[in-house]
Amino acid sequence: MDTSAPINLRYEDIALGAEFETAVHTVTEADIAVFADVTRDHHPLHIDSGYARSRGFPAVIGHGLFGLSLMEGLKSELKLYEETSVASLGWDEVRFKAPIVAGDALRVRFRFVEKRPTKNPGRGIVVETLDLLNQRDEVVTAARHISLILTRQAARDATAAT
């Protein structure tokens, strides 16, 4: 596994099977509360520690979509596609496998599993499988992410246009 990720990968740079891991983020109750405010999902499991404990959790728990969003954020900090990303085409096979509890130290481990060209020679599609892991190496969220990124042809076209 590579922990020193390259930046600005283009389609041709993607090596199937290459694996990366992000830095750790320790989730706070404040993180979860801000996400609740932004998404307007104020279920007591996310904002009331007494209620969360009454349901068997040691503290408030994060929304499933909080975990998914954190996966993208932590991955973005690696800057793999900082200037080469065109669009996120979506997330598939998202599974919330365990609760995200305030105080958890989370990181993302991901691997390139597919890639294919598009009709546009300046763009290619890349698929990653990702796991959000807690401090006990338990997978709390798993998913596949599909990205549209630039090819080297796009760089040549941009140079020719100037």
N, CA and C atoms as an extended XYZ file, in Angstrom:
486
Properties=species:S:1:pos:R:3:atomname:S:1:resname:S:1:resid:I:1 pbc="F F F"
N         0.833       -1.176        0.000 N   MET     1
C         0.000        0.000        0.000 CA  MET     1
C         0.880        1.241        0.000 C   MET     1
N         0.503        2.194       -0.826 N   ASP     2
C         1.257        3.440       -0.937 CA  ASP     2
C         0.661        4.468        0.016 C   ASP     2
N         1.490        5.036        0.892 N   THR     3
C         0.993        6.076        1.798 CA  THR     3
C         1.445        7.458        1.345 C   THR     3
N         2.301        7.528        0.300 N   SER     4
C         2.705        8.820       -0.255 CA  SER     4
C         2.104        8.925       -1.647 C   SER     4
N         0.890        9.377       -1.704 N   ALA     5
C         0.138        9.368       -2.946 CA  ALA     5
C         0.638       10.450       -3.904 C   ALA     5
N         0.678       10.134       -5.189 N   PRO     6
C         1.014       11.148       -6.194 CA  PRO     6
C        -0.157       12.115       -6.335 C   PRO     6
N         0.098       13.289       -6.894 N   ILE     7
C        -0.993       14.246       -7.096 CA  ILE     7
C        -1.287       14.371       -8.582 C   ILE     7
N        -2.495       14.831       -8.872 N   ASN     8
C        -2.931       15.106      -10.246 CA  ASN     8
C        -2.769       13.914      -11.190 C   ASN     8
N        -3.259       12.771      -10.752 N   LEU     9
C        -3.228       11.593      -11.617 CA  LEU     9
C        -4.114       11.814      -12.836 C   LEU     9
N        -3.609       11.382      -13.962 N   ARG    10
C        -4.418       11.350      -15.179 CA  ARG    10
C        -4.807        9.891      -15.441 C   ARG    10
N        -5.767        9.711      -16.322 N   TYR    11
C        -6.309        8.380      -16.605 CA  TYR    11
C        -5.199        7.362      -16.854 C   TYR    11
N        -4.199        7.743      -17.614 N   GLU    12
C        -3.129        6.806      -17.960 CA  GLU    12
C        -2.271        6.444      -16.742 C   GLU    12
N        -2.285        7.272      -15.709 N   ASP    13
C        -1.489        7.020      -14.510 CA  ASP    13
C        -2.135        6.005      -13.568 C   ASP    13
N        -3.405        5.722      -13.759 N   ILE    14
C        -4.128        4.849      -12.836 CA  ILE    14
C        -3.662        3.409      -13.028 C   ILE    14
N        -3.099        2.846      -11.976 N   ALA    15
C        -2.646        1.454      -11.990 CA  ALA    15
C        -3.671        0.617      -11.224 C   ALA    15
N        -4.347       -0.269      -11.955 N   LEU    16
C        -5.349       -1.103      -11.291 CA  LEU    16
C        -4.682       -1.901      -10.186 C   LEU    16
N        -5.330       -1.950       -9.042 N   GLY    17
C        -4.792       -2.653       -7.874 CA  GLY    17
C        -4.008       -1.751       -6.928 C   GLY    17
N        -3.607       -0.570       -7.396 N   ALA    18
C        -2.869        0.348       -6.513 CA  ALA    18
C        -3.771        0.727       -5.344 C   ALA    18
N        -3.194        0.738       -4.152 N   GLU    19
C        -3.969        0.993       -2.934 CA  GLU    19
C        -3.371        2.167       -2.177 C   GLU    19
N        -4.242        2.979       -1.601 N   PHE    20
C        -3.826        4.169       -0.857 CA  PHE    20
C        -4.573        4.237        0.462 C   PHE    20
N        -3.999        4.985        1.385 N   GLU    21
C        -4.665        5.205        2.661 CA  GLU    21
C        -4.522        6.675        3.038 C   GLU    21
N        -5.574        7.228        3.611 N   THR    22
C        -5.598        8.652        3.948 CA  THR    22
C        -5.087        8.884        5.369 C   THR    22
N        -5.014       10.136        5.723 N   ALA    23
C        -4.749       10.522        7.109 CA  ALA    23
C        -5.974       10.183        7.955 C   ALA    23
N        -5.806       10.258        9.270 N   VAL    24
C        -6.878        9.951       10.223 CA  VAL    24
C        -7.609       11.240       10.599 C   VAL    24
N        -8.920       11.124       10.742 N   HIS    25
C        -9.734       12.215       11.289 CA  HIS    25
C       -10.489       11.661       12.499 C   HIS    25
N       -10.356       12.325       13.641 N   THR    26
C       -11.111       11.927       14.826 CA  THR    26
C       -12.427       12.695       14.837 C   THR    26
N       -13.512       11.949       14.819 N   VAL    27
C       -14.855       12.520       14.734 CA  VAL    27
C       -15.260       13.076       16.106 C   VAL    27
N       -15.793       14.292       16.089 N   THR    28
C       -16.275       14.912       17.330 CA  THR    28
C       -17.799       15.034       17.293 C   THR    28
N       -18.372       15.262       18.467 N   GLU    29
C       -19.814       15.537       18.512 CA  GLU    29
C       -20.125       16.796       17.711 C   GLU    29
N       -19.201       17.766       17.725 N   ALA    30
C       -19.411       19.000       16.959 CA  ALA    30
C       -19.453       18.712       15.459 C   ALA    30
N       -18.587       17.811       14.970 N   ASP    31
C       -18.629       17.430       13.544 CA  ASP    31
C       -20.023       16.913       13.178 C   ASP    31
N       -20.521       16.015       14.020 N   ILE    32
C       -21.822       15.391       13.755 CA  ILE    32
C       -22.939       16.429       13.835 C   ILE    32
N       -22.845       17.344       14.795 N   ALA    33
C       -23.877       18.389       14.946 CA  ALA    33
C       -23.896       19.323       13.736 C   ALA    33
N       -22.717       19.687       13.232 N   VAL    34
C       -22.659       20.555       12.043 CA  VAL    34
C       -23.287       19.841       10.851 C   VAL    34
N       -22.976       18.561       10.674 N   PHE    35
C       -23.563       17.796        9.564 CA  PHE    35
C       -25.087       17.744        9.726 C   PHE    35
N       -25.555       17.564       10.961 N   ALA    36
C       -27.005       17.546       11.223 CA  ALA    36
C       -27.637       18.874       10.817 C   ALA    36
N       -26.957       19.975       11.141 N   ASP    37
C       -27.488       21.293       10.771 CA  ASP    37
C       -27.523       21.473        9.255 C   ASP    37
N       -26.432       21.111        8.587 N   VAL    38
C       -26.344       21.307        7.136 CA  VAL    38
C       -27.399       20.473        6.406 C   VAL    38
N       -27.611       19.253        6.880 N   THR    39
C       -28.540       18.345        6.187 CA  THR    39
C       -29.959       18.400        6.751 C   THR    39
N       -30.131       19.132        7.862 N   ARG    40
C       -31.437       19.273        8.519 CA  ARG    40
C       -31.949       17.947        9.058 C   ARG    40
N       -31.026       17.024        9.331 N   ASP    41
C       -31.388       15.730        9.928 CA  ASP    41
C       -30.948       15.767       11.389 C   ASP    41
N       -31.884       16.131       12.255 N   HIS    42
C       -31.586       16.275       13.677 CA  HIS    42
C       -32.155       15.119       14.496 C   HIS    42
N       -32.120       13.916       13.939 N   HIS    43
C       -32.589       12.760       14.708 CA  HIS    43
C       -31.799       12.709       16.015 C   HIS    43
N       -32.459       12.367       17.131 N   PRO    44
C       -31.759       12.373       18.426 CA  PRO    44
C       -30.546       11.446       18.504 C   PRO    44
N       -30.474       10.426       17.685 N   LEU    45
C       -29.260        9.584       17.684 CA  LEU    45
C       -28.020       10.398       17.341 C   LEU    45
N       -28.214       11.505       16.605 N   HIS    46
C       -27.081       12.301       16.136 CA  HIS    46
C       -26.783       13.516       17.017 C   HIS    46
N       -27.742       13.916       17.858 N   ILE    47
C       -27.522       15.169       18.608 CA  ILE    47
C       -27.762       15.046       20.114 C   ILE    47
N       -28.275       13.920       20.579 N   ASP    48
C       -28.613       13.773       21.996 CA  ASP    48
C       -27.904       12.534       22.548 C   ASP    48
N       -26.825       12.766       23.296 N   SER    49
C       -26.025       11.625       23.781 CA  SER    49
C       -26.829       10.740       24.733 C   SER    49
N       -27.731       11.323       25.523 N   GLY    50
C       -28.572       10.514       26.405 CA  GLY    50
C       -29.472        9.579       25.601 C   GLY    50
N       -30.051       10.113       24.549 N   TYR    51
C       -30.903        9.289       23.688 CA  TYR    51
C       -30.072        8.189       23.015 C   TYR    51
N       -28.882        8.570       22.510 N   ALA    52
C       -28.013        7.579       21.849 CA  ALA    52
C       -27.648        6.465       22.838 C   ALA    52
N       -27.319        6.831       24.080 N   ARG    53
C       -26.998        5.801       25.089 CA  ARG    53
C       -28.209        4.918       25.369 C   ARG    53
N       -29.413        5.507       25.353 N   SER    54
C       -30.621        4.708       25.609 CA  SER    54
C       -30.868        3.688       24.504 C   SER    54
N       -30.213        3.895       23.372 N   ARG    55
C       -30.350        2.961       22.242 CA  ARG    55
C       -29.134        2.043       22.101 C   ARG    55
N       -28.253        2.092       23.105 N   GLY    56
C       -27.127        1.158       23.139 CA  GLY    56
C       -25.815        1.668       22.578 C   GLY    56
N       -25.755        2.948       22.235 N   PHE    57
C       -24.509        3.506       21.713 CA  PHE    57
C       -23.780        4.251       22.829 C   PHE    57
N       -22.446        4.289       22.802 N   PRO    58
C       -21.715        4.966       23.875 CA  PRO    58
C       -21.769        6.497       23.793 C   PRO    58
N       -22.147        7.034       22.653 N   ALA    59
C       -22.222        8.486       22.437 CA  ALA    59
C       -23.090        8.709       21.202 C   ALA    59
N       -23.247        9.980       20.798 N   VAL    60
C       -23.997       10.237       19.564 CA  VAL    60
C       -23.290        9.540       18.403 C   VAL    60
N       -24.061        9.181       17.412 N   ILE    61
C       -23.486        8.525       16.241 CA  ILE    61
C       -23.668        9.415       15.018 C   ILE    61
N       -22.729        9.300       14.098 N   GLY    62
C       -22.778       10.064       12.863 CA  GLY    62
C       -23.787        9.466       11.898 C   GLY    62
N       -24.298       10.321       11.045 N   HIS    63
C       -25.193        9.893        9.973 CA  HIS    63
C       -24.403        8.991        9.021 C   HIS    63
N       -25.083        8.057        8.384 N   GLY    64
C       -24.402        7.238        7.389 CA  GLY    64
C       -23.797        8.094        6.285 C   GLY    64
N       -24.544        9.117        5.871 N   LEU    65
C       -24.035        9.989        4.808 CA  LEU    65
C       -22.889       10.873        5.287 C   LEU    65
N       -22.788       11.092        6.601 N   PHE    66
C       -21.616       11.779        7.151 CA  PHE    66
C       -20.375       10.946        6.837 C   PHE    66
N       -20.461        9.646        7.086 N   GLY    67
C       -19.322        8.765        6.801 CA  GLY    67
C       -18.963        8.769        5.324 C   GLY    67
N       -19.979        8.718        4.465 N   LEU    68
C       -19.725        8.723        3.025 CA  LEU    68
C       -19.070       10.042        2.614 C   LEU    68
N       -19.569       11.136        3.149 N   SER    69
C       -18.985       12.454        2.833 CA  SER    69
C       -17.554       12.549        3.341 C   SER    69
N       -17.312       12.019        4.537 N   LEU    70
C       -15.962       12.046        5.095 CA  LEU    70
C       -15.003       11.224        4.231 C   LEU    70
N       -15.506       10.130        3.669 N   MET    71
C       -14.657        9.328        2.778 CA  MET    71
C       -14.147       10.185        1.624 C   MET    71
N       -15.044       10.933        0.993 N   GLU    72
C       -14.631       11.763       -0.134 CA  GLU    72
C       -13.697       12.874        0.329 C   GLU    72
N       -14.005       13.476        1.479 N   GLY    73
C       -13.161       14.558        1.979 CA  GLY    73
C       -11.748       14.101        2.308 C   GLY    73
N       -11.633       12.984        3.019 N   LEU    74
C       -10.296       12.479        3.363 CA  LEU    74
C        -9.521       12.105        2.097 C   LEU    74
N       -10.218       11.486        1.156 N   LYS    75
C        -9.563       11.105       -0.102 CA  LYS    75
C        -9.121       12.346       -0.872 C   LYS    75
N        -9.935       13.383       -0.866 N   SER    76
C        -9.585       14.620       -1.578 CA  SER    76
C        -8.319       15.259       -1.017 C   SER    76
N        -8.073       15.086        0.276 N   GLU    77
C        -6.855       15.658        0.871 CA  GLU    77
C        -5.587       15.065        0.269 C   GLU    77
N        -5.690       13.888       -0.333 N   LEU    78
C        -4.520       13.286       -0.994 CA  LEU    78
C        -4.182       14.002       -2.300 C   LEU    78
N        -5.143       14.759       -2.859 N   LYS    79
C        -4.957       15.533       -4.089 CA  LYS    79
C        -4.650       14.659       -5.317 C   LYS    79
N        -5.168       13.437       -5.298 N   LEU    80
C        -4.935       12.542       -6.437 CA  LEU    80
C        -5.432       13.147       -7.739 C   LEU    80
N        -6.580       13.819       -7.684 N   TYR    81
C        -7.180       14.401       -8.887 CA  TYR    81
C        -7.371       15.910       -8.710 C   TYR    81
N        -6.486       16.539       -7.976 N   GLU    82
C        -6.673       17.953       -7.617 CA  GLU    82
C        -7.007       18.830       -8.831 C   GLU    82
N        -6.280       18.652       -9.927 N   GLU    83
C        -6.522       19.465      -11.124 CA  GLU    83
C        -6.928       18.615      -12.321 C   GLU    83
N        -7.199       17.334      -12.094 N   THR    84
C        -7.530       16.444      -13.212 CA  THR    84
C        -8.934       15.845      -13.101 C   THR    84
N        -9.644       16.149      -12.030 N   SER    85
C       -11.005       15.638      -11.880 CA  SER    85
C       -11.957       16.451      -12.736 C   SER    85
N       -12.836       15.756      -13.450 N   VAL    86
C       -13.882       16.420      -14.219 CA  VAL    86
C       -15.196       16.360      -13.441 C   VAL    86
N       -15.519       15.167      -12.903 N   ALA    87
C       -16.775       15.009      -12.165 CA  ALA    87
C       -16.771       13.702      -11.387 C   ALA    87
N       -17.533       13.701      -10.321 N   SER    88
C       -17.876       12.440       -9.659 CA  SER    88
C       -19.110       11.924      -10.375 C   SER    88
N       -19.046       10.687      -10.854 N   LEU    89
C       -20.191       10.114      -11.572 CA  LEU    89
C       -21.120        9.340      -10.652 C   LEU    89
N       -20.694        9.163       -9.400 N   GLY    90
C       -21.600        8.525       -8.445 CA  GLY    90
C       -20.930        7.527       -7.537 C   GLY    90
N       -21.721        7.084       -6.574 N   TRP    91
C       -21.296        6.087       -5.596 CA  TRP    91
C       -22.217        4.887       -5.744 C   TRP    91
N       -21.658        3.692       -5.698 N   ASP    92
C       -22.435        2.460       -5.777 CA  ASP    92
C       -22.108        1.588       -4.575 C   ASP    92
N       -23.004        0.633       -4.346 N   GLU    93
C       -22.785       -0.410       -3.349 CA  GLU    93
C       -22.389        0.166       -1.984 C   GLU    93
N       -23.017        1.278       -1.608 N   VAL    94
C       -22.725        1.910       -0.312 CA  VAL    94
C       -23.349        1.064        0.790 C   VAL    94
N       -22.532        0.739        1.800 N   ARG    95
C       -23.002       -0.049        2.941 CA  ARG    95
C       -22.532        0.617        4.223 C   ARG    95
N       -23.481        0.821        5.138 N   PHE    96
C       -23.150        1.339        6.466 CA  PHE    96
C       -23.035        0.119        7.375 C   PHE    96
N       -21.816       -0.307        7.621 N   LYS    97
C       -21.580       -1.596        8.276 CA  LYS    97
C       -21.487       -1.519        9.793 C   LYS    97
N       -21.154       -0.355       10.320 N   ALA    98
C       -21.041       -0.191       11.772 CA  ALA    98
C       -21.259        1.281       12.091 C   ALA    98
N       -21.677        1.594       13.321 N   PRO    99
C       -21.896        3.008       13.651 CA  PRO    99
C       -20.590        3.782       13.701 C   PRO    99
N       -20.699        5.063       13.374 N   ILE   100
C       -19.596        6.012       13.565 CA  ILE   100
C       -19.921        6.753       14.850 C   ILE   100
N       -19.101        6.535       15.849 N   VAL   101
C       -19.356        7.097       17.171 CA  VAL   101
C       -18.429        8.286       17.390 C   VAL   101
N       -18.967        9.358       18.008 N   ALA   102
C       -18.114       10.502       18.353 CA  ALA   102
C       -16.905        9.977       19.125 C   ALA   102
N       -15.719       10.395       18.691 N   GLY   103
C       -14.471        9.904       19.278 CA  GLY   103
C       -13.761        8.889       18.403 C   GLY   103
N       -14.455        8.322       17.416 N   ASP   104
C       -13.806        7.376       16.498 CA  ASP   104
C       -12.724        8.079       15.680 C   ASP   104
N       -11.618        7.387       15.462 N   ALA   105
C       -10.532        7.878       14.607 CA  ALA   105
C       -10.645        7.132       13.278 C   ALA   105
N       -11.070        7.863       12.239 N   LEU   106
C       -11.400        7.228       10.958 CA  LEU   106
C       -10.384        7.569        9.880 C   LEU   106
N       -10.191        6.628        8.986 N   ARG   107
C        -9.344        6.823        7.817 CA  ARG   107
C        -9.934        6.012        6.667 C   ARG   107
N        -9.511        6.327        5.449 N   VAL   108
C       -10.021        5.643        4.259 CA  VAL   108
C        -8.891        4.833        3.634 C   VAL   108
N        -9.195        3.620        3.282 N   ARG   109
C        -8.297        2.782        2.481 CA  ARG   109
C        -9.044        2.505        1.185 C   ARG   109
N        -8.389        2.756        0.049 N   PHE   110
C        -9.073        2.533       -1.221 CA  PHE   110
C        -8.113        1.974       -2.260 C   PHE   110
N        -8.732        1.426       -3.295 N   ARG   111
C        -7.966        0.747       -4.351 CA  ARG   111
C        -8.634        1.003       -5.694 C   ARG   111
N        -7.809        1.188       -6.730 N   PHE   112
C        -8.346        1.320       -8.085 CA  PHE   112
C        -8.698       -0.072       -8.601 C   PHE   112
N        -9.951       -0.246       -9.058 N   VAL   113
C       -10.392       -1.571       -9.479 CA  VAL   113
C       -10.811       -1.645      -10.945 C   VAL   113
N       -11.164       -0.536      -11.553 N   GLU   114
C       -11.553       -0.536      -12.963 CA  GLU   114
C       -11.188        0.798      -13.578 C   GLU   114
N       -10.988        0.772      -14.890 N   LYS   115
C       -10.893        2.021      -15.639 CA  LYS   115
C       -11.270        1.720      -17.078 C   LYS   115
N       -11.813        2.740      -17.720 N   ARG   116
C       -12.195        2.567      -19.125 CA  ARG   116
C       -12.211        3.935      -19.798 C   ARG   116
N       -11.884        3.932      -21.092 N   PRO   117
C       -11.913        5.198      -21.827 CA  PRO   117
C       -13.360        5.626      -22.087 C   PRO   117
N       -13.530        6.854      -22.479 N   THR   118
C       -14.860        7.351      -22.872 CA  THR   118
C       -14.805        7.709      -24.361 C   THR   118
N       -15.931        8.132      -24.910 N   LYS   119
C       -15.951        8.568      -26.302 CA  LYS   119
C       -15.090        9.816      -26.500 C   LYS   119
N       -14.971       10.595      -25.438 N   ASN   120
C       -14.143       11.815      -25.466 CA  ASN   120
C       -12.705       11.416      -25.130 C   ASN   120
N       -11.751       11.553      -26.083 N   PRO   121
C       -10.372       11.107      -25.811 CA  PRO   121
C        -9.686       11.913      -24.707 C   PRO   121
N       -10.286       12.987      -24.279 N   GLY   122
C        -9.705       13.799      -23.209 CA  GLY   122
C       -10.137       13.369      -21.816 C   GLY   122
N       -10.988       12.330      -21.740 N   ARG   123
C       -11.536       11.912      -20.447 CA  ARG   123
C       -11.586       10.394      -20.326 C   ARG   123
N       -11.431        9.908      -19.069 N   GLY   124
C       -11.551        8.487      -18.784 CA  GLY   124
C       -12.285        8.276      -17.467 C   GLY   124
N       -12.807        7.082      -17.307 N   ILE   125
C       -13.564        6.735      -16.097 CA  ILE   125
C       -12.721        5.811      -15.233 C   ILE   125
N       -12.702        6.111      -13.938 N   VAL   126
C       -11.944        5.329      -12.959 CA  VAL   126
C       -12.891        4.904      -11.849 C   VAL   126
N       -12.783        3.646      -11.416 N   VAL   127
C       -13.611        3.135      -10.324 CA  VAL   127
C       -12.700        2.725       -9.175 C   VAL   127
N       -13.088        3.154       -7.967 N   GLU   128
C       -12.345        2.817       -6.740 CA  GLU   128
C       -13.271        2.060       -5.803 C   GLU   128
N       -12.717        1.131       -5.023 N   THR   129
C       -13.443        0.570       -3.886 CA  THR   129
C       -12.836        1.192       -2.643 C   THR   129
N       -13.701        1.582       -1.727 N   LEU   130
C       -13.245        2.304       -0.546 CA  LEU   130
C       -13.828        1.699        0.731 C   LEU   130
N       -13.020        1.715        1.779 N   ASP   131
C       -13.471        1.345        3.113 CA  ASP   131
C       -13.128        2.474        4.063 C   ASP   131
N       -14.105        2.867        4.881 N   LEU   132
C       -13.861        3.803        5.978 CA  LEU   132
C       -13.630        2.953        7.221 C   LEU   132
N       -12.450        3.082        7.802 N   LEU   133
C       -12.039        2.211        8.913 CA  LEU   133
C       -11.952        3.012       10.202 C   LEU   133
N       -12.337        2.372       11.301 N   ASN   134
C       -12.177        3.037       12.596 CA  ASN   134
C       -10.847        2.629       13.240 C   ASN   134
N       -10.629        3.074       14.459 N   GLN   135
C        -9.364        2.840       15.149 CA  GLN   135
C        -9.126        1.363       15.464 C   GLN   135
N       -10.155        0.535       15.350 N   ARG   136
C       -10.007       -0.918       15.551 CA  ARG   136
C        -9.893       -1.666       14.216 C   ARG   136
N        -9.684       -0.926       13.131 N   ASP   137
C        -9.606       -1.472       11.772 CA  ASP   137
C       -10.906       -2.137       11.329 C   ASP   137
N       -12.018       -1.747       11.933 N   GLU   138
C       -13.326       -2.243       11.515 CA  GLU   138
C       -13.837       -1.350       10.389 C   GLU   138
N       -14.419       -1.964        9.367 N   VAL   139
C       -15.012       -1.187        8.276 CA  VAL   139
C       -16.359       -0.646        8.768 C   VAL   139
N       -16.491        0.672        8.793 N   VAL   140
C       -17.767        1.271        9.199 CA  VAL   140
C       -18.612        1.642        7.978 C   VAL   140
N       -17.952        1.955        6.869 N   THR   141
C       -18.653        2.256        5.618 CA  THR   141
C       -17.828        1.687        4.470 C   THR   141
N       -18.515        1.068        3.520 N   ALA   142
C       -17.853        0.543        2.317 CA  ALA   142
C       -18.614        1.050        1.099 C   ALA   142
N       -17.901        1.298        0.005 N   ALA   143
C       -18.563        1.820       -1.191 CA  ALA   143
C       -17.646        1.688       -2.402 C   ALA   143
N       -18.230        1.938       -3.554 N   ARG   144
C       -17.490        2.089       -4.815 CA  ARG   144
C       -17.761        3.495       -5.320 C   ARG   144
N       -16.722        4.138       -5.860 N   HIS   145
C       -16.865        5.493       -6.368 CA  HIS   145
C       -16.391        5.531       -7.813 C   HIS   145
N       -17.156        6.204       -8.647 N   ILE   146
C       -16.831        6.324      -10.064 CA  ILE   146
C       -16.493        7.784      -10.357 C   ILE   146
N       -15.319        7.995      -10.952 N   SER   147
C       -14.847        9.350      -11.242 CA  SER   147
C       -14.538        9.505      -12.728 C   SER   147
N       -14.768       10.705      -13.228 N   LEU   148
C       -14.380       11.077      -14.585 CA  LEU   148
C       -13.166       11.983      -14.461 C   LEU   148
N       -12.045       11.558      -15.067 N   ILE   149
C       -10.818       12.350      -14.938 CA  ILE   149
C       -10.216       12.610      -16.312 C   ILE   149
N        -9.311       13.568      -16.347 N   LEU   150
C        -8.655       13.946      -17.602 CA  LEU   150
C        -7.611       12.919      -18.017 C   LEU   150
N        -7.388       12.844      -19.321 N   THR   151
C        -6.317       12.015      -19.888 CA  THR   151
C        -5.142       12.925      -20.265 C   THR   151
N        -4.065       12.318      -20.696 N   ARG   152
C        -2.931       13.121      -21.185 CA  ARG   152
C        -3.313       13.847      -22.482 C   ARG   152
N        -4.242       13.274      -23.249 N   GLN   153
C        -4.717       13.929      -24.467 CA  GLN   153
C        -5.322       15.286      -24.138 C   GLN   153
N        -6.026       15.393      -23.030 N   ALA   154
C        -6.634       16.667      -22.632 CA  ALA   154
C        -5.555       17.716      -22.406 C   ALA   154
N        -4.425       17.311      -21.808 N   ALA   155
C        -3.324       18.255      -21.580 CA  ALA   155
C        -2.727       18.711      -22.915 C   ALA   155
N        -2.574       17.770      -23.852 N   ARG   156
C        -2.035       18.135      -25.178 CA  ARG   156
C        -2.990       19.089      -25.896 C   ARG   156
N        -4.295       18.819      -25.799 N   ASP   157
C        -5.288       19.697      -26.438 CA  ASP   157
C        -5.256       21.091      -25.833 C   ASP   157
N        -5.093       21.163      -24.507 N   ALA   158
C        -5.057       22.470      -23.833 CA  ALA   158
C        -3.818       23.250      -24.252 C   ALA   158
N        -2.692       22.555      -24.384 N   THR   159
C        -1.451       23.215      -24.807 CA  THR   159
C        -1.575       23.715      -26.242 C   THR   159
N        -2.167       22.901      -27.112 N   ALA   160
C        -2.321       23.281      -28.513 CA  ALA   160
C        -3.255       24.480      -28.675 C   ALA   160
N        -4.215       24.622      -27.770 N   ALA   161
C        -5.190       25.703      -27.874 CA  ALA   161
C        -4.627       27.050      -27.441 C   ALA   161
N        -3.479       27.031      -26.736 N   THR   162
C        -2.932       28.315      -26.255 CA  THR   162
C        -1.927       28.910      -27.208 C   THR   162
